[in-house]
Amino acid sequence: VYDLLQPDGFFKIEEEQISRINHQIKAIETNGEYLSLKLSLQSVSAQATTEISNAKQAYKAAKQKREQLRSTEQDEAELAAMVKESQYQKAEIKRLEKRLKEEIASIEQKLATFTSQIEALKHERKTRSARLQMQLFDQFQLLNANGETKGLCAIFESTAQKTPPAGAAECAGPKLLQYAYLNGMKPLAMAEFWWGDSPKTEIRKHGFYYPAC
């Protein structure tokens, strides 16, 4: 059974690299310019929604007014003026939407400089973590009562999930069994009890027996 706490072991070395990536991500996420850009994007997006909504409401009100005027007798010049007014208001809304869209895109482009770095670091962290987990699993070569050795990954190949769950073989039970088999002992029974304060995530009472994890 592999000792995770070896100071010069591959696990601790790679764990430090993953921790370094976490620090890099945090440094970017707390960067002043990055935070300012995020706030600007939220503000401009909200402002854009409001301005466009107001412009469309104004157009709708003007349209209703024009329809009322058209219901009365109007000369050709007045009707033409109303058509131009409608066209102008529609064009103004499109110009407003274009301007605000460009303003938002400009902020998003600046933000992308930071977010792309964050995503790249997260991808590297995920890749390193997965590789480390598999490398760790490969270190667990477990004995059975017949003295036969089998790797942890091979043991789980026939299960539904195919790969060992995180933390497999790191519990006290497998380690005790390994110690017994390595030292020519024959385990007769095993029971696990909780020692200490109850964890926050579940109820455990000091001295009480519980099923093996």
BAFI-3210 file (N, C-alpha, C; in Angstrom, 3 decimals, decimal comma, padded with zeros to 6 digits):
// residues 213
n [1|2|3|4|5|6|7|8|9|10|11|12|13|14|15|16|17|18|19|20|21|22|23|24|25|26|27|28|29|30|31|32|33|34|35|36|37|38|39|40|41|42|43|44|45|46|47|48|49|50|51|52|53|54|55|56|57|58|59|60|61|62|63|64|65|66|67|68|69|70|71|72|73|74|75|76|77|78|79|80|81|82|83|84|85|86|87|88|89|90|91|92|93|94|95|96|97|98|99|100|101|102|103|104|105|106|107|108|109|110|111|112|113|114|115|116|117|118|119|120|121|122|123|124|125|126|127|128|129|130|131|132|133|134|135|136|137|138|139|140|141|142|143|144|145|146|147|148|149|150|151|152|153|154|155|156|157|158|159|160|161|162|163|164|165|166|167|168|169|170|171|172|173|174|175|176|177|178|179|180|181|182|183|184|185|186|187|188|189|190|191|192|193|194|195|196|197|198|199|200|201|202|203|204|205|206|207|208|209|210|211|212|213]
n.u [000,854|000,615|002,408|001,145|002,274|004,982|007,678|009,366|008,111|006,273|003,635|003,428|005,078|003,771|001,399|002,142|002,598|000,012|-001,136|000,239|-000,860|-003,455|-002,990|-002,193|-004,541|-006,196|-004,852|-005,306|-008,101|-008,537|-007,404|-007,181|-007,830|-009,180|-011,423|-012,578|-013,258|-015,179|-017,206|-017,757|-018,742|-021,107|-022,462|-022,635|-024,037|-026,475|-027,255|-027,484|-029,638|-031,668|-031,638|-032,224|-034,724|-036,170|-035,987|-037,423|-039,913|-040,491|-040,622|-042,839|-044,854|-044,810|-045,553|-048,188|-049,299|-048,943|-050,605|-053,060|-053,161|-053,175|-055,672|-057,255|-058,000|-055,276|-052,786|-050,681|-048,029|-047,845|-048,351|-046,149|-044,142|-044,622|-043,985|-041,246|-040,453|-040,999|-039,229|-036,819|-036,780|-036,726|-034,252|-032,625|-032,896|-031,642|-029,059|-028,435|-028,500|-026,386|-024,208|-024,134|-023,771|-021,225|-019,788|-020,095|-018,877|-016,263|-015,480|-015,791|-013,841|-011,506|-011,810|-011,572|-008,877|-008,119|-009,942|-009,359|-006,848|-007,478|-009,180|-007,396|-005,551|-007,226|-007,887|-005,390|-004,968|-007,030|-006,261|-003,750|-004,541|-006,168|-004,304|-002,495|-004,099|-004,544|-001,912|-001,408|-003,199|-001,970|000,117|-000,865|-000,652|-002,215|-002,419|-003,959|-005,597|-004,393|-001,892|-001,599|-000,980|-002,504|-003,202|-004,756|-006,314|-006,807|-008,369|-010,743|-011,611|-013,602|-015,865|-018,844|-018,187|-015,644|-013,203|-011,218|-012,739|-012,074|-009,682|-009,681|-008,410|-006,990|-007,993|-008,242|-008,928|-008,105|-005,346|-004,758|-005,345|-003,407|-001,100|-001,454|-001,386|001,159|002,715|002,261|-000,072|-003,407|-006,338|-009,177|-011,525|-013,046|-013,637|-014,822|-014,566|-015,618|-013,393|-013,022|-014,124|-017,304|-017,546|-018,316|-019,858|-021,330|-023,014|-021,256|-020,410|-018,271|-016,445|-018,401|-019,417|-019,154|-020,150|-017,615|-015,826]
n.v [-001,186|002,161|004,918|007,965|010,166|010,393|012,530|012,956|011,584|010,778|011,585|013,715|015,548|016,061|016,955|019,388|020,774|020,925|022,430|024,775|025,561|026,082|028,362|030,107|030,344|031,538|033,944|035,197|035,346|037,128|039,379|042,873|044,280|042,321|041,844|044,364|044,525|042,508|043,606|045,852|044,664|043,500|045,824|047,337|045,543|045,383|048,035|048,228|046,539|047,985|050,465|049,685|048,551|050,808|052,386|050,871|050,901|053,601|053,815|052,204|053,670|055,993|054,920|054,122|056,624|057,673|055,994|056,752|059,344|058,823|057,834|059,984|062,632|063,302|065,180|064,469|065,194|065,171|062,474|061,325|062,356|061,032|058,438|058,701|059,369|056,983|055,227|056,399|056,106|053,320|052,825|054,145|052,547|050,217|051,228|051,869|049,324|048,129|049,727|049,284|046,546|046,339|047,641|045,926|043,659|044,535|044,717|042,040|040,893|041,841|040,662|038,021|037,557|037,059|035,031|032,957|032,204|031,283|029,110|027,490|026,868|025,519|023,330|022,145|021,534|019,685|017,636|016,941|016,107|013,890|012,232|011,910|010,578|008,109|007,245|006,961|004,922|002,849|002,263|000,777|-002,376|-005,126|-007,699|-010,933|-013,423|-015,716|-015,034|-013,900|-011,304|-008,329|-005,588|-002,439|-001,190|-003,341|-004,903|-003,487|-003,559|-005,327|-004,284|-002,166|000,566|000,435|001,789|002,505|004,131|007,465|007,565|004,893|001,987|003,449|003,481|002,388|-000,321|-001,907|-001,483|-002,672|-005,322|-005,800|-005,590|-007,758|-009,950|-009,646|-010,212|-012,814|-013,347|-014,411|-013,039|-013,027|-011,706|-008,476|-005,228|-001,888|001,172|004,465|007,042|009,788|013,234|013,937|014,207|017,084|016,516|014,198|012,075|010,764|008,797|008,805|005,904|004,201|001,460|001,116|000,431|-000,741|001,588]
n.w [000,000|-000,893|000,488|000,996|002,152|001,799|001,673|-000,536|-002,465|-005,507|-005,308|-003,416|-004,667|-007,113|-006,085|-005,026|-007,388|-008,427|-006,432|-006,856|-009,283|-008,436|-006,897|-008,899|-010,385|-008,482|-008,157|-010,607|-010,617|-008,583|-009,478|-009,909|-012,306|-013,742|-012,089|-012,214|-014,919|-015,049|-013,485|-015,024|-017,339|-016,400|-015,635|-018,047|-019,645|-018,287|-018,513|-021,274|-021,794|-020,528|-021,939|-024,584|-024,219|-023,361|-025,661|-027,494|-026,308|-026,530|-029,294|-029,768|-028,497|-030,065|-032,489|-032,004|-031,687|-034,251|-035,697|-034,729|-035,720|-038,443|-038,751|-038,937|-041,228|-043,216|-044,936|-047,818|-047,289|-044,495|-043,969|-045,230|-043,648|-041,276|-042,018|-042,494|-039,915|-038,552|-039,862|-039,174|-036,365|-036,141|-037,318|-035,502|-033,245|-034,155|-034,545|-031,926|-030,723|-032,103|-031,305|-028,516|-028,491|-029,601|-027,643|-025,469|-026,545|-026,738|-024,059|-023,339|-024,914|-023,734|-021,261|-021,982|-022,188|-019,605|-018,791|-020,552|-019,717|-017,167|-017,773|-019,171|-017,184|-015,394|-016,942|-017,183|-014,500|-014,045|-015,802|-014,752|-012,191|-012,739|-013,984|-011,902|-010,063|-011,351|-011,514|-008,859|-008,187|-009,542|-007,896|-005,848|-005,000|-004,134|-001,692|-001,358|000,717|-000,150|-000,818|-003,262|-005,603|-006,759|-008,847|-008,019|-010,017|-011,704|-010,059|-009,949|-012,535|-013,301|-012,233|-012,203|-012,502|-013,510|-012,964|-010,037|-007,202|-005,958|-003,383|-002,879|-001,292|000,528|003,014|006,484|006,737|004,330|004,611|007,059|006,463|004,518|006,061|007,744|005,921|004,827|006,989|007,609|009,009|009,923|009,347|011,403|011,986|011,501|012,648|012,599|014,303|015,316|016,193|018,143|017,582|016,005|012,454|010,329|008,126|008,492|010,912|013,522|016,294|019,053|019,683|018,715|016,637|013,102|009,658|007,404|005,366]
ca.u [000,000|001,481|002,379|000,937|002,961|006,423|007,995|010,003|007,349|005,662|002,342|003,643|005,674|002,721|000,420|002,670|002,374|-001,424|-001,352|000,771|-001,869|-004,553|-002,562|-002,204|-005,950|-006,689|-004,214|-006,003|-009,491|-008,563|-006,723|-008,022|-008,335|-010,154|-012,646|-013,159|-013,871|-016,395|-018,222|-018,112|-019,574|-022,429|-023,081|-022,947|-025,079|-027,736|-027,582|-027,902|-031,003|-032,581|-031,694|-032,923|-036,128|-036,757|-036,083|-038,518|-041,159|-040,714|-041,051|-044,194|-045,761|-044,864|-046,298|-049,611|-049,698|-049,030|-051,795|-054,209|-053,156|-053,535|-057,120|-057,890|-057,588|-053,954|-052,324|-049,580|-046,785|-047,877|-048,213|-044,752|-043,332|-044,794|-043,219|-039,837|-040,247|-040,976|-037,981|-035,721|-036,790|-036,256|-032,807|-031,986|-032,848|-030,599|-027,763|-028,225|-028,169|-025,048|-023,219|-024,049|-023,206|-019,783|-019,229|-020,049|-017,879|-014,944|-015,185|-015,652|-012,545|-010,494|-012,004|-011,143|-007,453|-008,035|-010,708|-008,663|-005,779|-008,113|-009,642|-006,218|-005,007|-008,170|-007,739|-004,124|-005,188|-007,866|-005,443|-002,741|-005,216|-006,585|-003,090|-001,955|-004,962|-004,257|-000,561|-001,527|-003,844|-000,999|001,033|-001,516|-000,609|-002,820|-002,343|-005,129|-005,260|-003,586|-000,581|-001,600|-000,954|-003,282|-003,260|-006,060|-007,074|-007,238|-009,438|-011,989|-011,958|-014,833|-016,992|-019,636|-017,516|-014,410|-012,018|-011,389|-013,162|-011,021|-009,461|-009,700|-007,240|-006,314|-008,642|-007,539|-009,216|-007,158|-003,978|-004,639|-005,301|-002,088|-000,124|-001,656|-000,914|002,612|003,367|001,851|-001,202|-004,675|-007,429|-010,362|-012,686|-012,657|-014,692|-014,323|-015,319|-015,221|-012,615|-012,893|-015,321|-018,076|-017,272|-019,427|-020,664|-022,167|-023,053|-020,446|-020,247|-017,013|-016,509|-019,451|-019,008|-019,809|-019,712|-016,359|-016,052]
ca.v [000,000|003,325|005,943|009,264|011,240|010,424|013,907|012,975|010,705|011,448|012,171|015,020|016,443|016,479|017,706|020,758|021,392|021,225|023,544|025,965|025,945|026,695|029,722|030,908|030,620|032,506|035,237|035,802|035,628|038,267|040,494|044,068|044,587|041,271|042,109|045,596|044,195|041,730|044,559|046,684|043,857|043,404|047,146|047,706|044,622|045,820|049,331|047,961|045,990|049,082|051,455|049,102|048,416|052,156|052,831|050,127|051,412|054,918|053,563|051,665|054,781|056,864|054,194|054,228|058,008|057,824|055,278|057,605|060,470|058,326|057,587|061,258|063,070|063,917|065,382|063,594|065,611|064,707|061,016|061,041|062,699|059,952|057,285|058,998|059,292|055,557|054,666|056,961|055,486|051,938|052,886|054,548|051,358|049,342|051,850|051,720|047,918|047,891|050,403|048,597|045,223|046,531|048,016|044,690|042,784|045,068|044,306|040,583|040,570|042,087|039,633|036,732|037,410|036,456|033,783|031,905|031,733|030,512|027,840|026,675|026,372|024,532|022,122|021,524|020,972|018,488|016,605|016,505|015,397|012,577|011,436|011,588|009,573|006,824|006,871|006,523|003,611|001,858|001,935|-000,138|-003,792|-005,695|-009,139|-011,600|-014,429|-016,768|-014,495|-013,428|-009,844|-007,785|-004,131|-001,867|-000,976|-004,655|-005,367|-002,774|-003,689|-006,111|-003,595|-001,315|001,840|000,086|002,375|002,647|005,457|008,221|007,152|003,436|001,336|004,335|003,353|001,559|-001,734|-002,528|-001,417|-003,692|-006,622|-005,924|-005,837|-009,137|-010,896|-009,500|-010,744|-014,189|-013,442|-014,819|-012,257|-013,806|-010,812|-007,064|-004,273|-000,512|002,083|005,865|007,557|011,242|014,047|013,659|015,160|017,984|016,023|013,070|011,830|009,658|008,892|008,262|004,557|003,389|000,673|001,488|-000,407|-000,320|002,497]
ca.w [000,000|-001,078|001,535|000,350|002,871|001,528|001,247|-001,854|-003,347|-006,661|-004,946|-002,781|-005,668|-008,049|-005,293|-004,956|-008,696|-008,513|-005,509|-007,536|-010,275|-007,674|-006,531|-010,128|-010,699|-007,499|-008,436|-011,750|-010,242|-007,657|-010,128|-009,908|-013,651|-014,070|-011,324|-012,746|-016,210|-014,782|-013,032|-016,180|-018,234|-015,775|-015,667|-019,430|-020,117|-017,677|-019,119|-022,651|-021,732|-020,174|-023,025|-025,734|-023,822|-023,375|-027,055|-028,125|-025,736|-027,138|-030,674|-029,707|-028,170|-031,243|-033,522|-031,659|-031,959|-035,709|-036,151|-034,404|-036,659|-039,773|-038,790|-039,301|-042,567|-043,246|-046,313|-048,234|-046,629|-043,109|-044,005|-045,585|-042,474|-040,299|-042,519|-042,230|-038,464|-038,210|-040,378|-038,384|-035,041|-036,309|-037,573|-034,249|-032,377|-034,693|-034,256|-030,484|-030,474|-032,653|-030,453|-027,229|-028,752|-029,787|-026,342|-024,681|-027,170|-026,396|-022,677|-023,346|-025,516|-022,699|-020,231|-022,528|-021,894|-018,274|-018,699|-021,295|-018,831|-016,091|-018,330|-019,498|-015,913|-014,861|-017,759|-016,771|-013,161|-014,196|-016,441|-013,780|-011,100|-013,246|-014,195|-010,576|-009,452|-011,982|-011,104|-007,468|-008,202|-010,013|-006,801|-004,910|-005,347|-002,930|-001,450|-000,795|001,731|-000,779|-001,146|-004,647|-005,717|-007,873|-008,827|-007,689|-011,254|-012,192|-009,167|-010,255|-013,957|-013,472|-011,597|-013,104|-012,785|-014,230|-012,334|-008,587|-006,737|-005,277|-002,001|-002,743|-000,673|001,473|004,321|007,464|006,511|003,393|005,141|008,102|005,794|003,897|007,131|008,202|004,910|004,688|008,187|007,821|009,933|009,341|009,949|011,769|011,933|011,481|012,993|012,600|015,159|015,166|017,318|018,117|017,368|014,798|011,360|010,018|007,011|008,882|012,351|014,020|017,741|019,551|020,231|018,099|015,473|011,848|008,527|006,777|004,240]
c.u [000,888|001,297|002,299|001,800|004,474|006,803|008,619|009,295|006,663|004,358|002,517|004,208|004,603|001,643|000,848|002,449|000,905|-001,772|-000,861|-000,234|-003,051|-004,225|-002,585|-003,635|-006,499|-006,122|-004,915|-007,408|-009,616|-007,827|-007,668|-008,628|-009,407|-011,484|-013,361|-013,870|-015,161|-017,536|-018,699|-019,034|-020,990|-023,182|-023,530|-024,058|-026,446|-028,206|-028,104|-029,334|-032,019|-032,751|-032,474|-034,412|-036,836|-036,964|-037,246|-039,878|-041,517|-041,207|-042,498|-045,217|-045,928|-045,675|-047,802|-050,140|-049,860|-050,282|-053,066|-054,319|-053,580|-055,039|-057,911|-057,404|-056,252|-053,544|-051,096|-048,278|-046,721|-047,709|-046,771|-043,832|-043,423|-044,019|-041,732|-039,514|-040,134|-039,656|-036,783|-035,640|-036,315|-034,739|-032,045|-031,864|-031,751|-029,207|-027,416|-027,804|-026,752|-023,973|-023,027|-023,442|-021,690|-019,101|-019,081|-018,964|-016,461|-014,529|-014,955|-014,306|-011,413|-010,581|-011,455|-009,662|-007,259|-008,726|-010,032|-007,517|-006,347|-008,538|-008,475|-005,617|-005,920|-008,073|-006,457|-004,277|-005,985|-007,063|-004,419|-003,375|-005,619|-005,377|-002,482|-002,776|-004,683|-002,867|-000,570|-002,157|-002,853|-000,039|000,448|-001,535|-001,023|-002,702|-003,702|-004,664|-004,388|-002,194|-000,472|-001,690|-001,745|-003,353|-004,670|-006,922|-007,618|-008,392|-010,776|-012,418|-013,293|-016,052|-017,700|-018,899|-016,167|-013,134|-012,268|-011,906|-012,008|-010,908|-009,460|-008,355|-006,488|-006,908|-007,855|-007,722|-008,243|-005,725|-003,754|-004,550|-003,937|-001,016|-000,223|-001,078|000,600|003,366|002,867|000,713|-002,464|-005,800|-008,645|-011,637|-012,175|-013,868|-014,072|-015,205|-014,762|-014,507|-012,487|-014,219|-016,010|-017,715|-018,510|-020,380|-021,583|-022,082|-022,231|-020,237|-018,982|-017,234|-017,567|-018,908|-019,827|-019,334|-018,424|-016,652|-015,752]
c.v [001,233|004,346|007,321|010,366|011,245|011,804|013,995|012,050|011,489|012,146|013,570|016,025|016,970|017,282|019,166|021,493|021,785|022,393|024,854|026,478|026,620|028,134|030,641|031,298|031,687|033,893|035,953|036,231|036,795|039,479|041,693|044,385|043,582|041,524|043,350|045,342|043,403|042,645|045,436|045,932|043,733|044,726|047,526|046,816|045,029|047,129|049,143|047,448|047,095|050,064|050,923|048,956|049,768|052,655|052,138|050,579|052,766|054,765|053,077|052,774|055,711|056,217|054,286|055,630|058,229|057,137|056,080|058,769|060,026|058,084|058,856|061,661|063,794|064,129|064,512|063,922|065,092|063,185|060,612|061,309|061,603|058,703|057,482|058,885|057,833|054,921|055,133|056,286|054,031|051,902|053,248|053,365|050,414|049,902|051,708|050,294|047,599|048,494|049,666|047,199|045,308|046,865|046,775|043,759|043,228|044,641|042,797|040,157|040,775|041,031|038,284|036,475|036,709|035,093|032,637|031,330|030,846|029,140|026,916|026,070|025,312|023,219|021,381|020,855|019,671|017,329|016,040|015,675|013,994|011,662|011,001|010,491|008,187|006,327|006,343|005,132|002,515|001,422|000,918|-001,552|-004,564|-007,218|-009,674|-012,685|-015,549|-016,286|-013,999|-011,901|-009,399|-006,274|-003,623|-001,668|-002,297|-005,192|-004,752|-002,895|-004,396|-005,459|-002,697|-000,039|001,674|000,639|002,546|004,036|006,154|007,759|005,654|002,939|002,232|004,240|002,403|000,073|-002,409|-002,536|-002,467|-005,087|-006,851|-006,249|-007,288|-010,135|-010,840|-010,132|-012,137|-014,370|-013,858|-014,038|-013,141|-012,972|-009,376|-006,208|-002,890|000,349|003,493|006,339|009,076|011,944|013,675|014,667|015,993|017,390|014,860|012,857|010,590|009,864|008,169|006,870|003,663|002,665|001,080|000,561|000,141|000,560|001,803]
c.w [000,000|000,043|000,872|000,945|002,668|000,990|-000,138|-002,840|-004,452|-006,288|-004,362|-003,783|-006,620|-007,335|-005,166|-006,272|-008,867|-007,598|-006,124|-008,571|-009,582|-007,291|-007,751|-010,507|-009,758|-007,761|-009,588|-011,349|-009,266|-008,219|-010,247|-011,260|-014,065|-013,369|-011,845|-014,078|-016,024|-014,341|-014,187|-017,126|-017,688|-015,901|-017,079|-019,989|-019,577|-018,294|-020,541|-022,691|-021,466|-021,329|-024,226|-025,437|-023,872|-024,804|-027,767|-027,590|-026,340|-028,577|-030,704|-029,436|-029,371|-032,367|-033,272|-031,971|-033,462|-036,255|-035,866|-035,390|-038,058|-039,899|-039,099|-040,687|-042,480|-044,698|-046,575|-047,507|-045,200|-043,036|-044,311|-044,397|-041,416|-040,713|-042,230|-040,742|-038,020|-038,641|-039,547|-037,015|-035,101|-036,497|-036,302|-033,288|-032,848|-034,404|-032,769|-030,146|-030,945|-031,749|-029,130|-027,384|-028,901|-028,466|-025,452|-025,221|-026,826|-024,988|-022,617|-023,920|-024,506|-021,594|-020,688|-022,277|-020,556|-018,228|-019,452|-020,468|-017,724|-016,602|-018,652|-018,228|-015,300|-015,632|-017,380|-015,407|-013,237|-014,782|-015,469|-012,665|-011,527|-013,430|-012,865|-009,911|-010,031|-011,603|-009,671|-007,397|-008,594|-008,910|-005,829|-005,487|-004,095|-002,886|-001,024|000,174|001,174|-001,160|-002,574|-004,672|-006,943|-007,733|-008,589|-008,935|-011,795|-011,353|-009,558|-011,717|-014,176|-012,836|-012,606|-013,476|-013,478|-013,586|-010,840|-008,224|-006,028|-003,832|-001,790|-002,214|000,298|002,876|005,227|007,184|005,560|003,916|006,225|007,487|005,143|004,934|007,597|007,204|004,748|005,854|008,563|008,802|009,183|010,018|010,217|011,678|011,903|011,828|013,034|013,490|015,010|016,419|017,180|017,885|016,059|013,710|011,055|008,985|007,375|010,389|012,690|015,517|018,175|020,156|019,617|016,862|014,247|010,731|007,921|005,570|002,924]
res [v|y|d|l|l|q|p|d|g|f|f|k|i|e|e|e|q|i|s|r|i|n|h|q|i|k|a|i|e|t|n|g|e|y|l|s|l|k|l|s|l|q|s|v|s|a|q|a|t|t|e|i|s|n|a|k|q|a|y|k|a|a|k|q|k|r|e|q|l|r|s|t|e|q|d|e|a|e|l|a|a|m|v|k|e|s|q|y|q|k|a|e|i|k|r|l|e|k|r|l|k|e|e|i|a|s|i|e|q|k|l|a|t|f|t|s|q|i|e|a|l|k|h|e|r|k|t|r|s|a|r|l|q|m|q|l|f|d|q|f|q|l|l|n|a|n|g|e|t|k|g|l|c|a|i|f|e|s|t|a|q|k|t|p|p|a|g|a|a|e|c|a|g|p|k|l|l|q|y|a|y|l|n|g|m|k|p|l|a|m|a|e|f|w|w|g|d|s|p|k|t|e|i|r|k|h|g|f|y|y|p|a|c]
***
